[in-house]
Amino acid sequence: MLKNNNTNKNNINNSDNNSSLALDLESLNSQYRNLLVRYKQAVLDYVDSIKADASKPCFKYNQSDKGIDQNCYEEIWKKAGCTTTGFVDANSAFAKGKTLRELIYDTFLWATMTDSTHRKGCYGITESSYHIVGIGTDGKLYKKNTLDSIWEKAPGDLNDYINISTGTDGNMLIWCNKEKNVLYKTSLNSSENIVTQNGCCVLDVAMGPDGTLIGVGTDNKLLTKSDLNGIWLPASSSGEYVKRVCIAPDGSIFSIGKNDTIYKKNSYKDLPSQTWNNVSTRQVKSITIAPDDTFILVGTDNKLYTKNSYKDFSTAYNGPYSSSCCMIGVTTIKNPNYDTYVFNKSKEPNYAINATNYIQIAGQAFWGEASISESVGKTLEECKASCSTMENCSGATFKSSNNTCYLRSGPGSAIPSDTKDYAIVPESAQLLKVVDSINSELTILNKKIQDKIVEVYGYVDKKWYKYRDNNDSLISQYNVLQDDREKIDNIVNKYQTLEERQENANLYSTKNYYMFFILFALIFICIIILVSFSIDNNTAENITSFFIKPAIEGTQYVISSIDPYLLMFVIIVIVSVSYLYNKYYLAVYNNMPSFKNVAFYSLIGIFILFVLYNYFSKNRGIPYINIPFMNR
C-alpha cells in the first residue's frame, strides 16, 4: 500500500513537472512570436526610411557637383519655399555652370528677396507687401498698389499735406500740414485727422520703431520727442542742414541735405553724437524705406525711383516707374492682403538638400564627437530645423530647462539624460537602433527557448528507457492480442457458418417431415381407393378392420363421382413435383437421413403396383387376386 502511495506521488510530481516545462516553453514561444512581429515591422520601417532617402531627387549629387538635372533643380526650388512651377530650367547655360551649392544659394535669394520681381518669380505673387502713398503736387494724398500701377486718389478732401510718413504699426499715417503742425490718422481710410499735442513747428516728421518721433524744425535742424504728444527737444549735430528725414527698420536714419542729396546716421538715438555720412549724390525731393527694405525716393522730376535695399547704395537706381508722376512726398503702408501669403524668412540658405528627417527622443541626449554651435532661446522645432540645415550636423541635444540647442557632429547615439532633455537624431539612425535592439531581444529569447528545449529533452531522456521497455512490452502484447483476435474471428466465422447450416437444416428437415407425412397420407388414401376399387363387395364386407369399411365406403362414394385413374394421375404428378423440388431445388434434402428415402421409394413402389394391378385387372382380364385375410 505504501509503495502504491509513493508511486502515485511520483506520478503526480512527474505530471506537474511536465506541465511546468510545457507552460514555460509555450510562454517563451508566445513572447518570441510577438517580438518577431515587432522586429519585422521595425525592419520594414527602417527599409522604408532608407528608400525615402535614396529616392530624393538630389541624393546622387554632392555640393560641388555641376550638371544638376531638372528634378533636382525643382527640388531645390521647392525646398526654398517657392511655389511657382516651370520657372527654373536645369538645361540653361546659367544652371549648367553652377554647382549644387550655388544653385541653392541663388534659389534662396529668389525666395527671400521682397521686390516684386522675385516675389512674382518665386511665389507667383504680383502684389507687394506694401502699398505706396504719395503727396501730389496739388497737396492731396494718392495711393498705388505697386510701383508700376496707376495712382489713385485716397479717401478724404484734405489738401494741405507737405510731407508724410508711417507709424510703427505700418498703417498709421503721420504728416505735417501747411501750418507746420503734426497730425495723424490710424489708417489711410480713416476720416479722423488728429492733431498731436505740442506738434508745432516742424517741416517733416518720422517715427522710430519704439514710437519716438524725429522732426525737422523750421531751422532745418533735428528735433526729437518721446511720442506723438511729447515735447520737442533739440537733437541736432553741429553744422547740419536737413530738409527731409526717414527711419529704417534697423534704426538707422536717412535725410536729404542742403544740396538735396542723401545722408545717413546709424541710429535715430543719440543723434548729436553722430556725424552725417553722404551715401548718394543723387538729388531727390522725398525718401522712405519700405517694409521689404526697398529704398524709395521722389526724384527732382517728381517721379519714383528705388534701390533694392537701403543697406547697399552701391547698386544702380531703378526707375523712373511708369505712372509715378507727379509727387512731392512718399511713404508706404502695409498691404492688408499680403499677410495671407507664406514666404521664406530664413536668414541663411539651407544647403542640406539631402538631409534626412530628424526626430526627437524625450529623456535622452545626443553628443556625437564634436560641437558645432550652442544657441540659447531656441525652441525644440527650431533646434531640429537648425540641425537639418547644417551639412555636418549629425544630431543635437535640446534642453527645455533653459531652451538651449546644442548642435553636434560626428557619429554617436542617443543616451539617457534628464527628463527635460531631448535627443535630436536622424530618423533612419533611430529606426536602425530599434531594429538592433529588438534583434538583441530576439537573440536572448531564442537562447532561452533552446535551453528550455534541452531541459525538456534531458527530462525525456531520463524516462526514455523506461518508456521504451514499456513500449516494447505493449507492442508485444498488442501482437499477441492481434493473433488472438484473428483466431477468435475465425472461430466466430465457423460458428456462425455451422449455426446457419444447423438452422437451415432444421428448417428444411421440418419441411421434409411435413412433406413426408403429406405424401404418406396421399399414398394411404390412394391405397384405400385402389383397394376399394379392386375388391368386390363380399370381400369388402369381410374386412374386419374397425376403420377400413367406413373409409372404403367414403372413398367409393367419391369414386362414384370422380374418375379414379384421373385422380391417380393427379396424385402422381403432385408426388413427382414434390420429389423433384426437394431433390434438386433444396440441396439440403440430400443430407436428410436415408430411411426417409427408403420409405418414400417403398411407398411409391407399392403405389405403382396397385395402380398397374387394378388397371390390368379391370381392362386386361388379369385374374382377380383373392386376398385370404379379406375373405374371412
GIHUSUL-V775624 format. One record per residue. PSI is psi in whole degrees, 0 to 359 (* if undefined). BURIAL is # if it has 24 or more other ideal C-beta (glycine too) atoms within 12 Angstrom, else .. D_LAST is the distance of its C-alpha to the last C-alpha in whole Angstrom. Layout:
<<PSI,BURIAL,D_LAST> <PSI,BURIAL,D_LAST>>
//
This chain:
<<317,.,100> <322,.,104> <319,.,103> <320,.,101> <317,.,103> <320,.,106> <316,.,104> <318,.,103> <318,.,107> <319,.,107> <319,.,105> <317,.,107> <317,.,110> <319,.,109> <317,.,107> <319,.,111> <317,.,113> <314,.,110> <319,.,111> <316,.,114> <317,#,115> <317,.,113> <318,.,115> <315,.,118> <320,#,117> <320,.,116> <316,.,119> <319,#,121> <321,.,119> <316,.,120> <319,.,123> <317,#,123> <316,.,122> <318,.,124> <326,#,127> <324,.,126> <316,.,126> <321,.,129> <316,#,130> <319,.,129> <321,.,131> <320,#,134> <317,.,134> <317,.,133> <318,#,136> <316,#,139> <318,.,138> <321,.,138> <317,#,142> <318,.,142> <321,.,141> <319,.,143> <317,#,146> <338,.,146> <359,.,145> <137,#,149> <328,#,151> <14,#,154> <329,.,152> <0,.,153> <144,#,157> <170,.,159> <330,.,162> <0,.,164> <144,.,162> <179,.,163> <39,.,161> <136,#,159> <174,#,156> <320,.,156> <318,.,153> <318,#,155> <319,#,158> <326,#,156> <320,#,155> <315,#,158> <316,#,159> <317,#,156> <333,#,157> <347,#,161> <356,#,159> <141,#,160> <350,#,158> <152,.,159> <150,.,157> <12,.,158> <324,#,162> <149,#,162> <111,.,162> <343,#,161> <359,.,162> <157,.,165> <324,.,168> <311,.,169> <321,#,166> <332,.,165> <0,.,169> <146,#,167> <170,#,165> <317,#,163> <319,#,165> <323,#,168> <323,#,165> <318,#,164> <316,.,168> <319,#,168> <325,#,165> <320,#,166> <318,#,170> <326,#,168> <336,#,166> <338,#,168> <138,#,172> <1,#,172> <162,#,174> <327,#,172> <311,#,172> <322,#,170> <317,#,168> <319,.,167> <319,#,166> <317,#,164> <353,#,162> <19,.,163> <125,#,165> <345,.,168> <155,#,169> <164,#,172> <353,#,171> <160,#,174> <153,#,176> <132,#,180> <129,#,182> <159,#,186> <118,#,189> <169,#,190> <348,.,194> <3,.,194> <8,#,193> <163,#,190> <143,#,186> <160,#,184> <145,#,180> <145,#,179> <326,#,175> <171,#,176> <330,#,179> <354,#,178> <177,.,177> <143,.,180> <139,#,182> <143,.,181> <133,.,183> <158,#,182> <149,.,181> <153,#,184> <8,.,188> <138,#,190> <28,.,192> <30,.,194> <134,#,193> <342,#,195> <169,#,192> <147,#,189> <179,#,186> <144,#,183> <176,#,182> <337,#,179> <357,.,176> <358,#,177> <325,#,177> <138,#,180> <132,#,183> <135,#,187> <169,#,190> <137,#,194> <184,#,195> <339,.,198> <3,.,200> <28,#,199> <154,#,196> <127,#,193> <165,#,190> <161,#,186> <153,#,183> <335,.,179> <169,#,178> <323,#,179> <356,.,178> <141,.,179> <357,.,182> <115,.,183> <114,#,186> <130,.,187> <128,.,191> <157,#,191> <143,.,193> <35,.,196> <342,#,195> <144,#,199> <123,.,200> <158,#,199> <336,#,198> <160,#,195> <150,#,192> <149,#,189> <131,#,186> <171,#,185> <333,.,181> <7,.,182> <357,.,184> <138,#,187> <135,#,190> <124,#,192> <160,#,195> <114,#,198> <171,#,201> <346,.,204> <8,.,206> <29,.,203> <156,#,202> <143,#,199> <162,#,198> <148,#,195> <149,#,193> <330,.,190> <189,.,188> <328,#,188> <15,.,190> <187,.,192> <136,.,196> <133,#,197> <147,.,199> <143,.,201> <28,#,199> <161,#,201> <166,.,202> <130,.,206> <11,.,207> <154,#,204> <115,#,203> <134,#,200> <315,#,199> <158,#,195> <149,#,193> <155,#,189> <133,#,187> <163,#,184> <332,#,180> <4,.,181> <351,#,185> <155,#,187> <136,#,190> <150,#,191> <162,#,194> <124,#,196> <192,#,200> <324,.,203> <16,.,203> <19,#,200> <176,#,198> <136,#,195> <164,#,195> <141,#,193> <152,#,193> <341,.,190> <144,#,189> <358,#,190> <150,.,191> <50,.,194> <321,#,196> <335,.,199> <358,.,199> <159,#,197> <140,.,199> <136,#,198> <127,.,197> <117,.,197> <347,#,193> <138,#,194> <2,.,197> <135,#,196> <133,.,197> <166,#,195> <329,#,195> <150,#,192> <153,#,189> <165,#,186> <125,#,183> <164,#,179> <337,#,176> <15,#,175> <2,#,179> <133,#,180> <118,#,184> <139,#,185> <159,#,188> <120,#,190> <176,#,193> <346,.,196> <9,.,195> <25,#,193> <163,#,190> <140,#,187> <160,#,186> <159,#,184> <149,#,184> <326,#,180> <142,#,181> <348,#,184> <347,.,184> <103,.,185> <7,#,188> <343,.,188> <164,.,185> <158,.,187> <149,#,187> <138,#,184> <183,#,185> <149,#,187> <148,#,183> <146,.,183> <31,.,184> <354,#,185> <146,#,189> <114,#,191> <154,#,190> <347,#,193> <156,#,191> <146,#,187> <182,#,184> <155,#,180> <162,#,178> <142,#,174> <115,#,171> <339,.,169> <348,.,166> <336,#,167> <345,.,165> <345,.,162> <150,.,162> <121,.,161> <159,#,163> <117,#,164> <19,.,166> <150,.,166> <340,.,169> <151,.,168> <154,#,166> <103,#,162> <349,#,162> <65,#,159> <334,#,157> <16,#,154> <143,#,154> <169,#,150> <143,#,149> <145,#,150> <157,#,148> <146,#,150> <114,#,148> <144,.,149> <12,.,150> <169,#,151> <155,#,154> <125,#,154> <347,#,157> <222,#,157> <329,.,160> <160,.,163> <139,.,164> <309,#,165> <166,.,167> <120,.,167> <143,#,167> <154,.,167> <21,.,166> <158,#,163> <170,.,160> <315,#,157> <323,.,156> <324,.,160> <318,#,159> <315,#,156> <321,#,158> <317,#,161> <321,#,159> <338,#,157> <352,#,160> <126,#,161> <322,.,160> <11,.,161> <118,#,159> <354,#,156> <176,#,155> <165,#,157> <129,#,157> <124,#,158> <108,#,159> <344,.,158> <328,.,160> <12,.,164> <47,.,162> <136,#,163> <124,#,162> <109,#,162> <134,#,161> <157,#,160> <165,.,160> <165,.,158> <157,.,154> <182,#,153> <161,#,150> <139,#,150> <156,.,150> <142,.,150> <196,.,153> <150,.,154> <338,.,151> <3,.,154> <157,#,155> <129,#,153> <129,#,152> <113,#,153> <159,#,151> <141,#,149> <317,#,146> <323,#,145> <319,#,146> <320,#,144> <321,#,141> <323,#,141> <321,#,142> <316,#,139> <314,#,137> <320,.,138> <314,.,137> <325,#,134> <319,.,133> <317,.,135> <318,.,132> <320,#,129> <314,.,130> <315,.,130> <322,#,127> <319,.,125> <320,.,127> <319,.,125> <318,#,122> <317,.,122> <321,.,123> <322,#,120> <319,.,117> <320,.,119> <318,.,118> <315,#,115> <321,.,114> <319,.,115> <320,.,113> <322,.,110> <324,.,111> <327,.,111> <357,.,107> <314,.,106> <318,.,105> <315,.,103> <327,.,102> <314,.,101> <315,.,99> <323,.,97> <318,.,97> <318,.,95> <318,.,93> <320,.,92> <316,.,91> <313,.,89> <323,.,87> <318,.,87> <319,.,85> <315,.,83> <324,.,82> <318,.,81> <316,.,79> <322,.,77> <319,.,77> <318,.,75> <317,.,73> <319,.,72> <320,.,71> <316,.,69> <316,.,67> <319,.,67> <317,.,66> <316,.,63> <316,.,62> <323,.,62> <313,.,60> <319,.,57> <319,.,57> <319,.,56> <318,.,54> <317,.,52> <319,.,52> <320,.,51> <316,.,48> <320,.,47> <311,.,47> <330,#,45> <317,.,43> <318,.,42> <318,.,42> <325,#,39> <315,.,37> <316,.,37> <321,#,36> <314,#,34> <324,.,32> <313,.,32> <320,#,31> <319,#,28> <319,.,27> <315,#,28> <321,#,26> <316,.,23> <316,#,23> <320,#,24> <319,#,20> <315,#,19> <313,#,21> <319,#,20> <315,#,16> <333,#,16> <330,#,19> <342,#,17> <160,#,13> <181,.,13> <326,.,13> <317,.,10> <317,#,8> <326,#,10> <334,.,9> <353,.,6> <123,#,7> <356,.,8> <139,.,12> <350,.,14> <351,.,16> <319,#,15> <312,.,14> <323,.,18> <319,.,19> <320,#,17> <319,.,19> <322,.,22> <319,#,22> <329,#,21> <319,.,24> <322,.,26> <327,#,25> <339,.,26> <349,.,30> <141,.,30> <121,.,30> <325,#,27> <324,.,29> <320,.,32> <319,#,30> <324,#,29> <317,.,33> <316,.,34> <318,#,32> <317,.,33> <314,.,36> <316,.,36> <318,#,35> <315,.,37> <317,.,40> <317,#,39> <312,#,39> <321,.,42> <315,.,44> <326,#,43> <318,.,43> <329,.,47> <321,.,48> <97,.,47> <334,.,49> <340,.,48> <330,#,44> <342,.,45> <1,.,46> <159,#,42> <146,.,40> <339,.,38> <335,.,35> <322,#,35> <318,.,35> <316,.,33> <318,.,30> <311,#,31> <325,.,31> <315,.,28> <319,#,27> <317,#,29> <315,.,28> <318,.,24> <315,#,25> <319,.,27> <318,.,24> <317,#,22> <313,#,25> <319,.,26> <310,#,22> <324,#,22> <310,.,25> <330,.,25> <332,.,22> <332,.,23> <341,.,27> <359,.,27> <24,.,25> <137,.,23> <143,.,20> <136,.,17> <127,.,15> <115,.,11> <118,.,9> <314,.,7> <346,.,6> <349,#,6> <2,.,4> <*,.,0>>
//
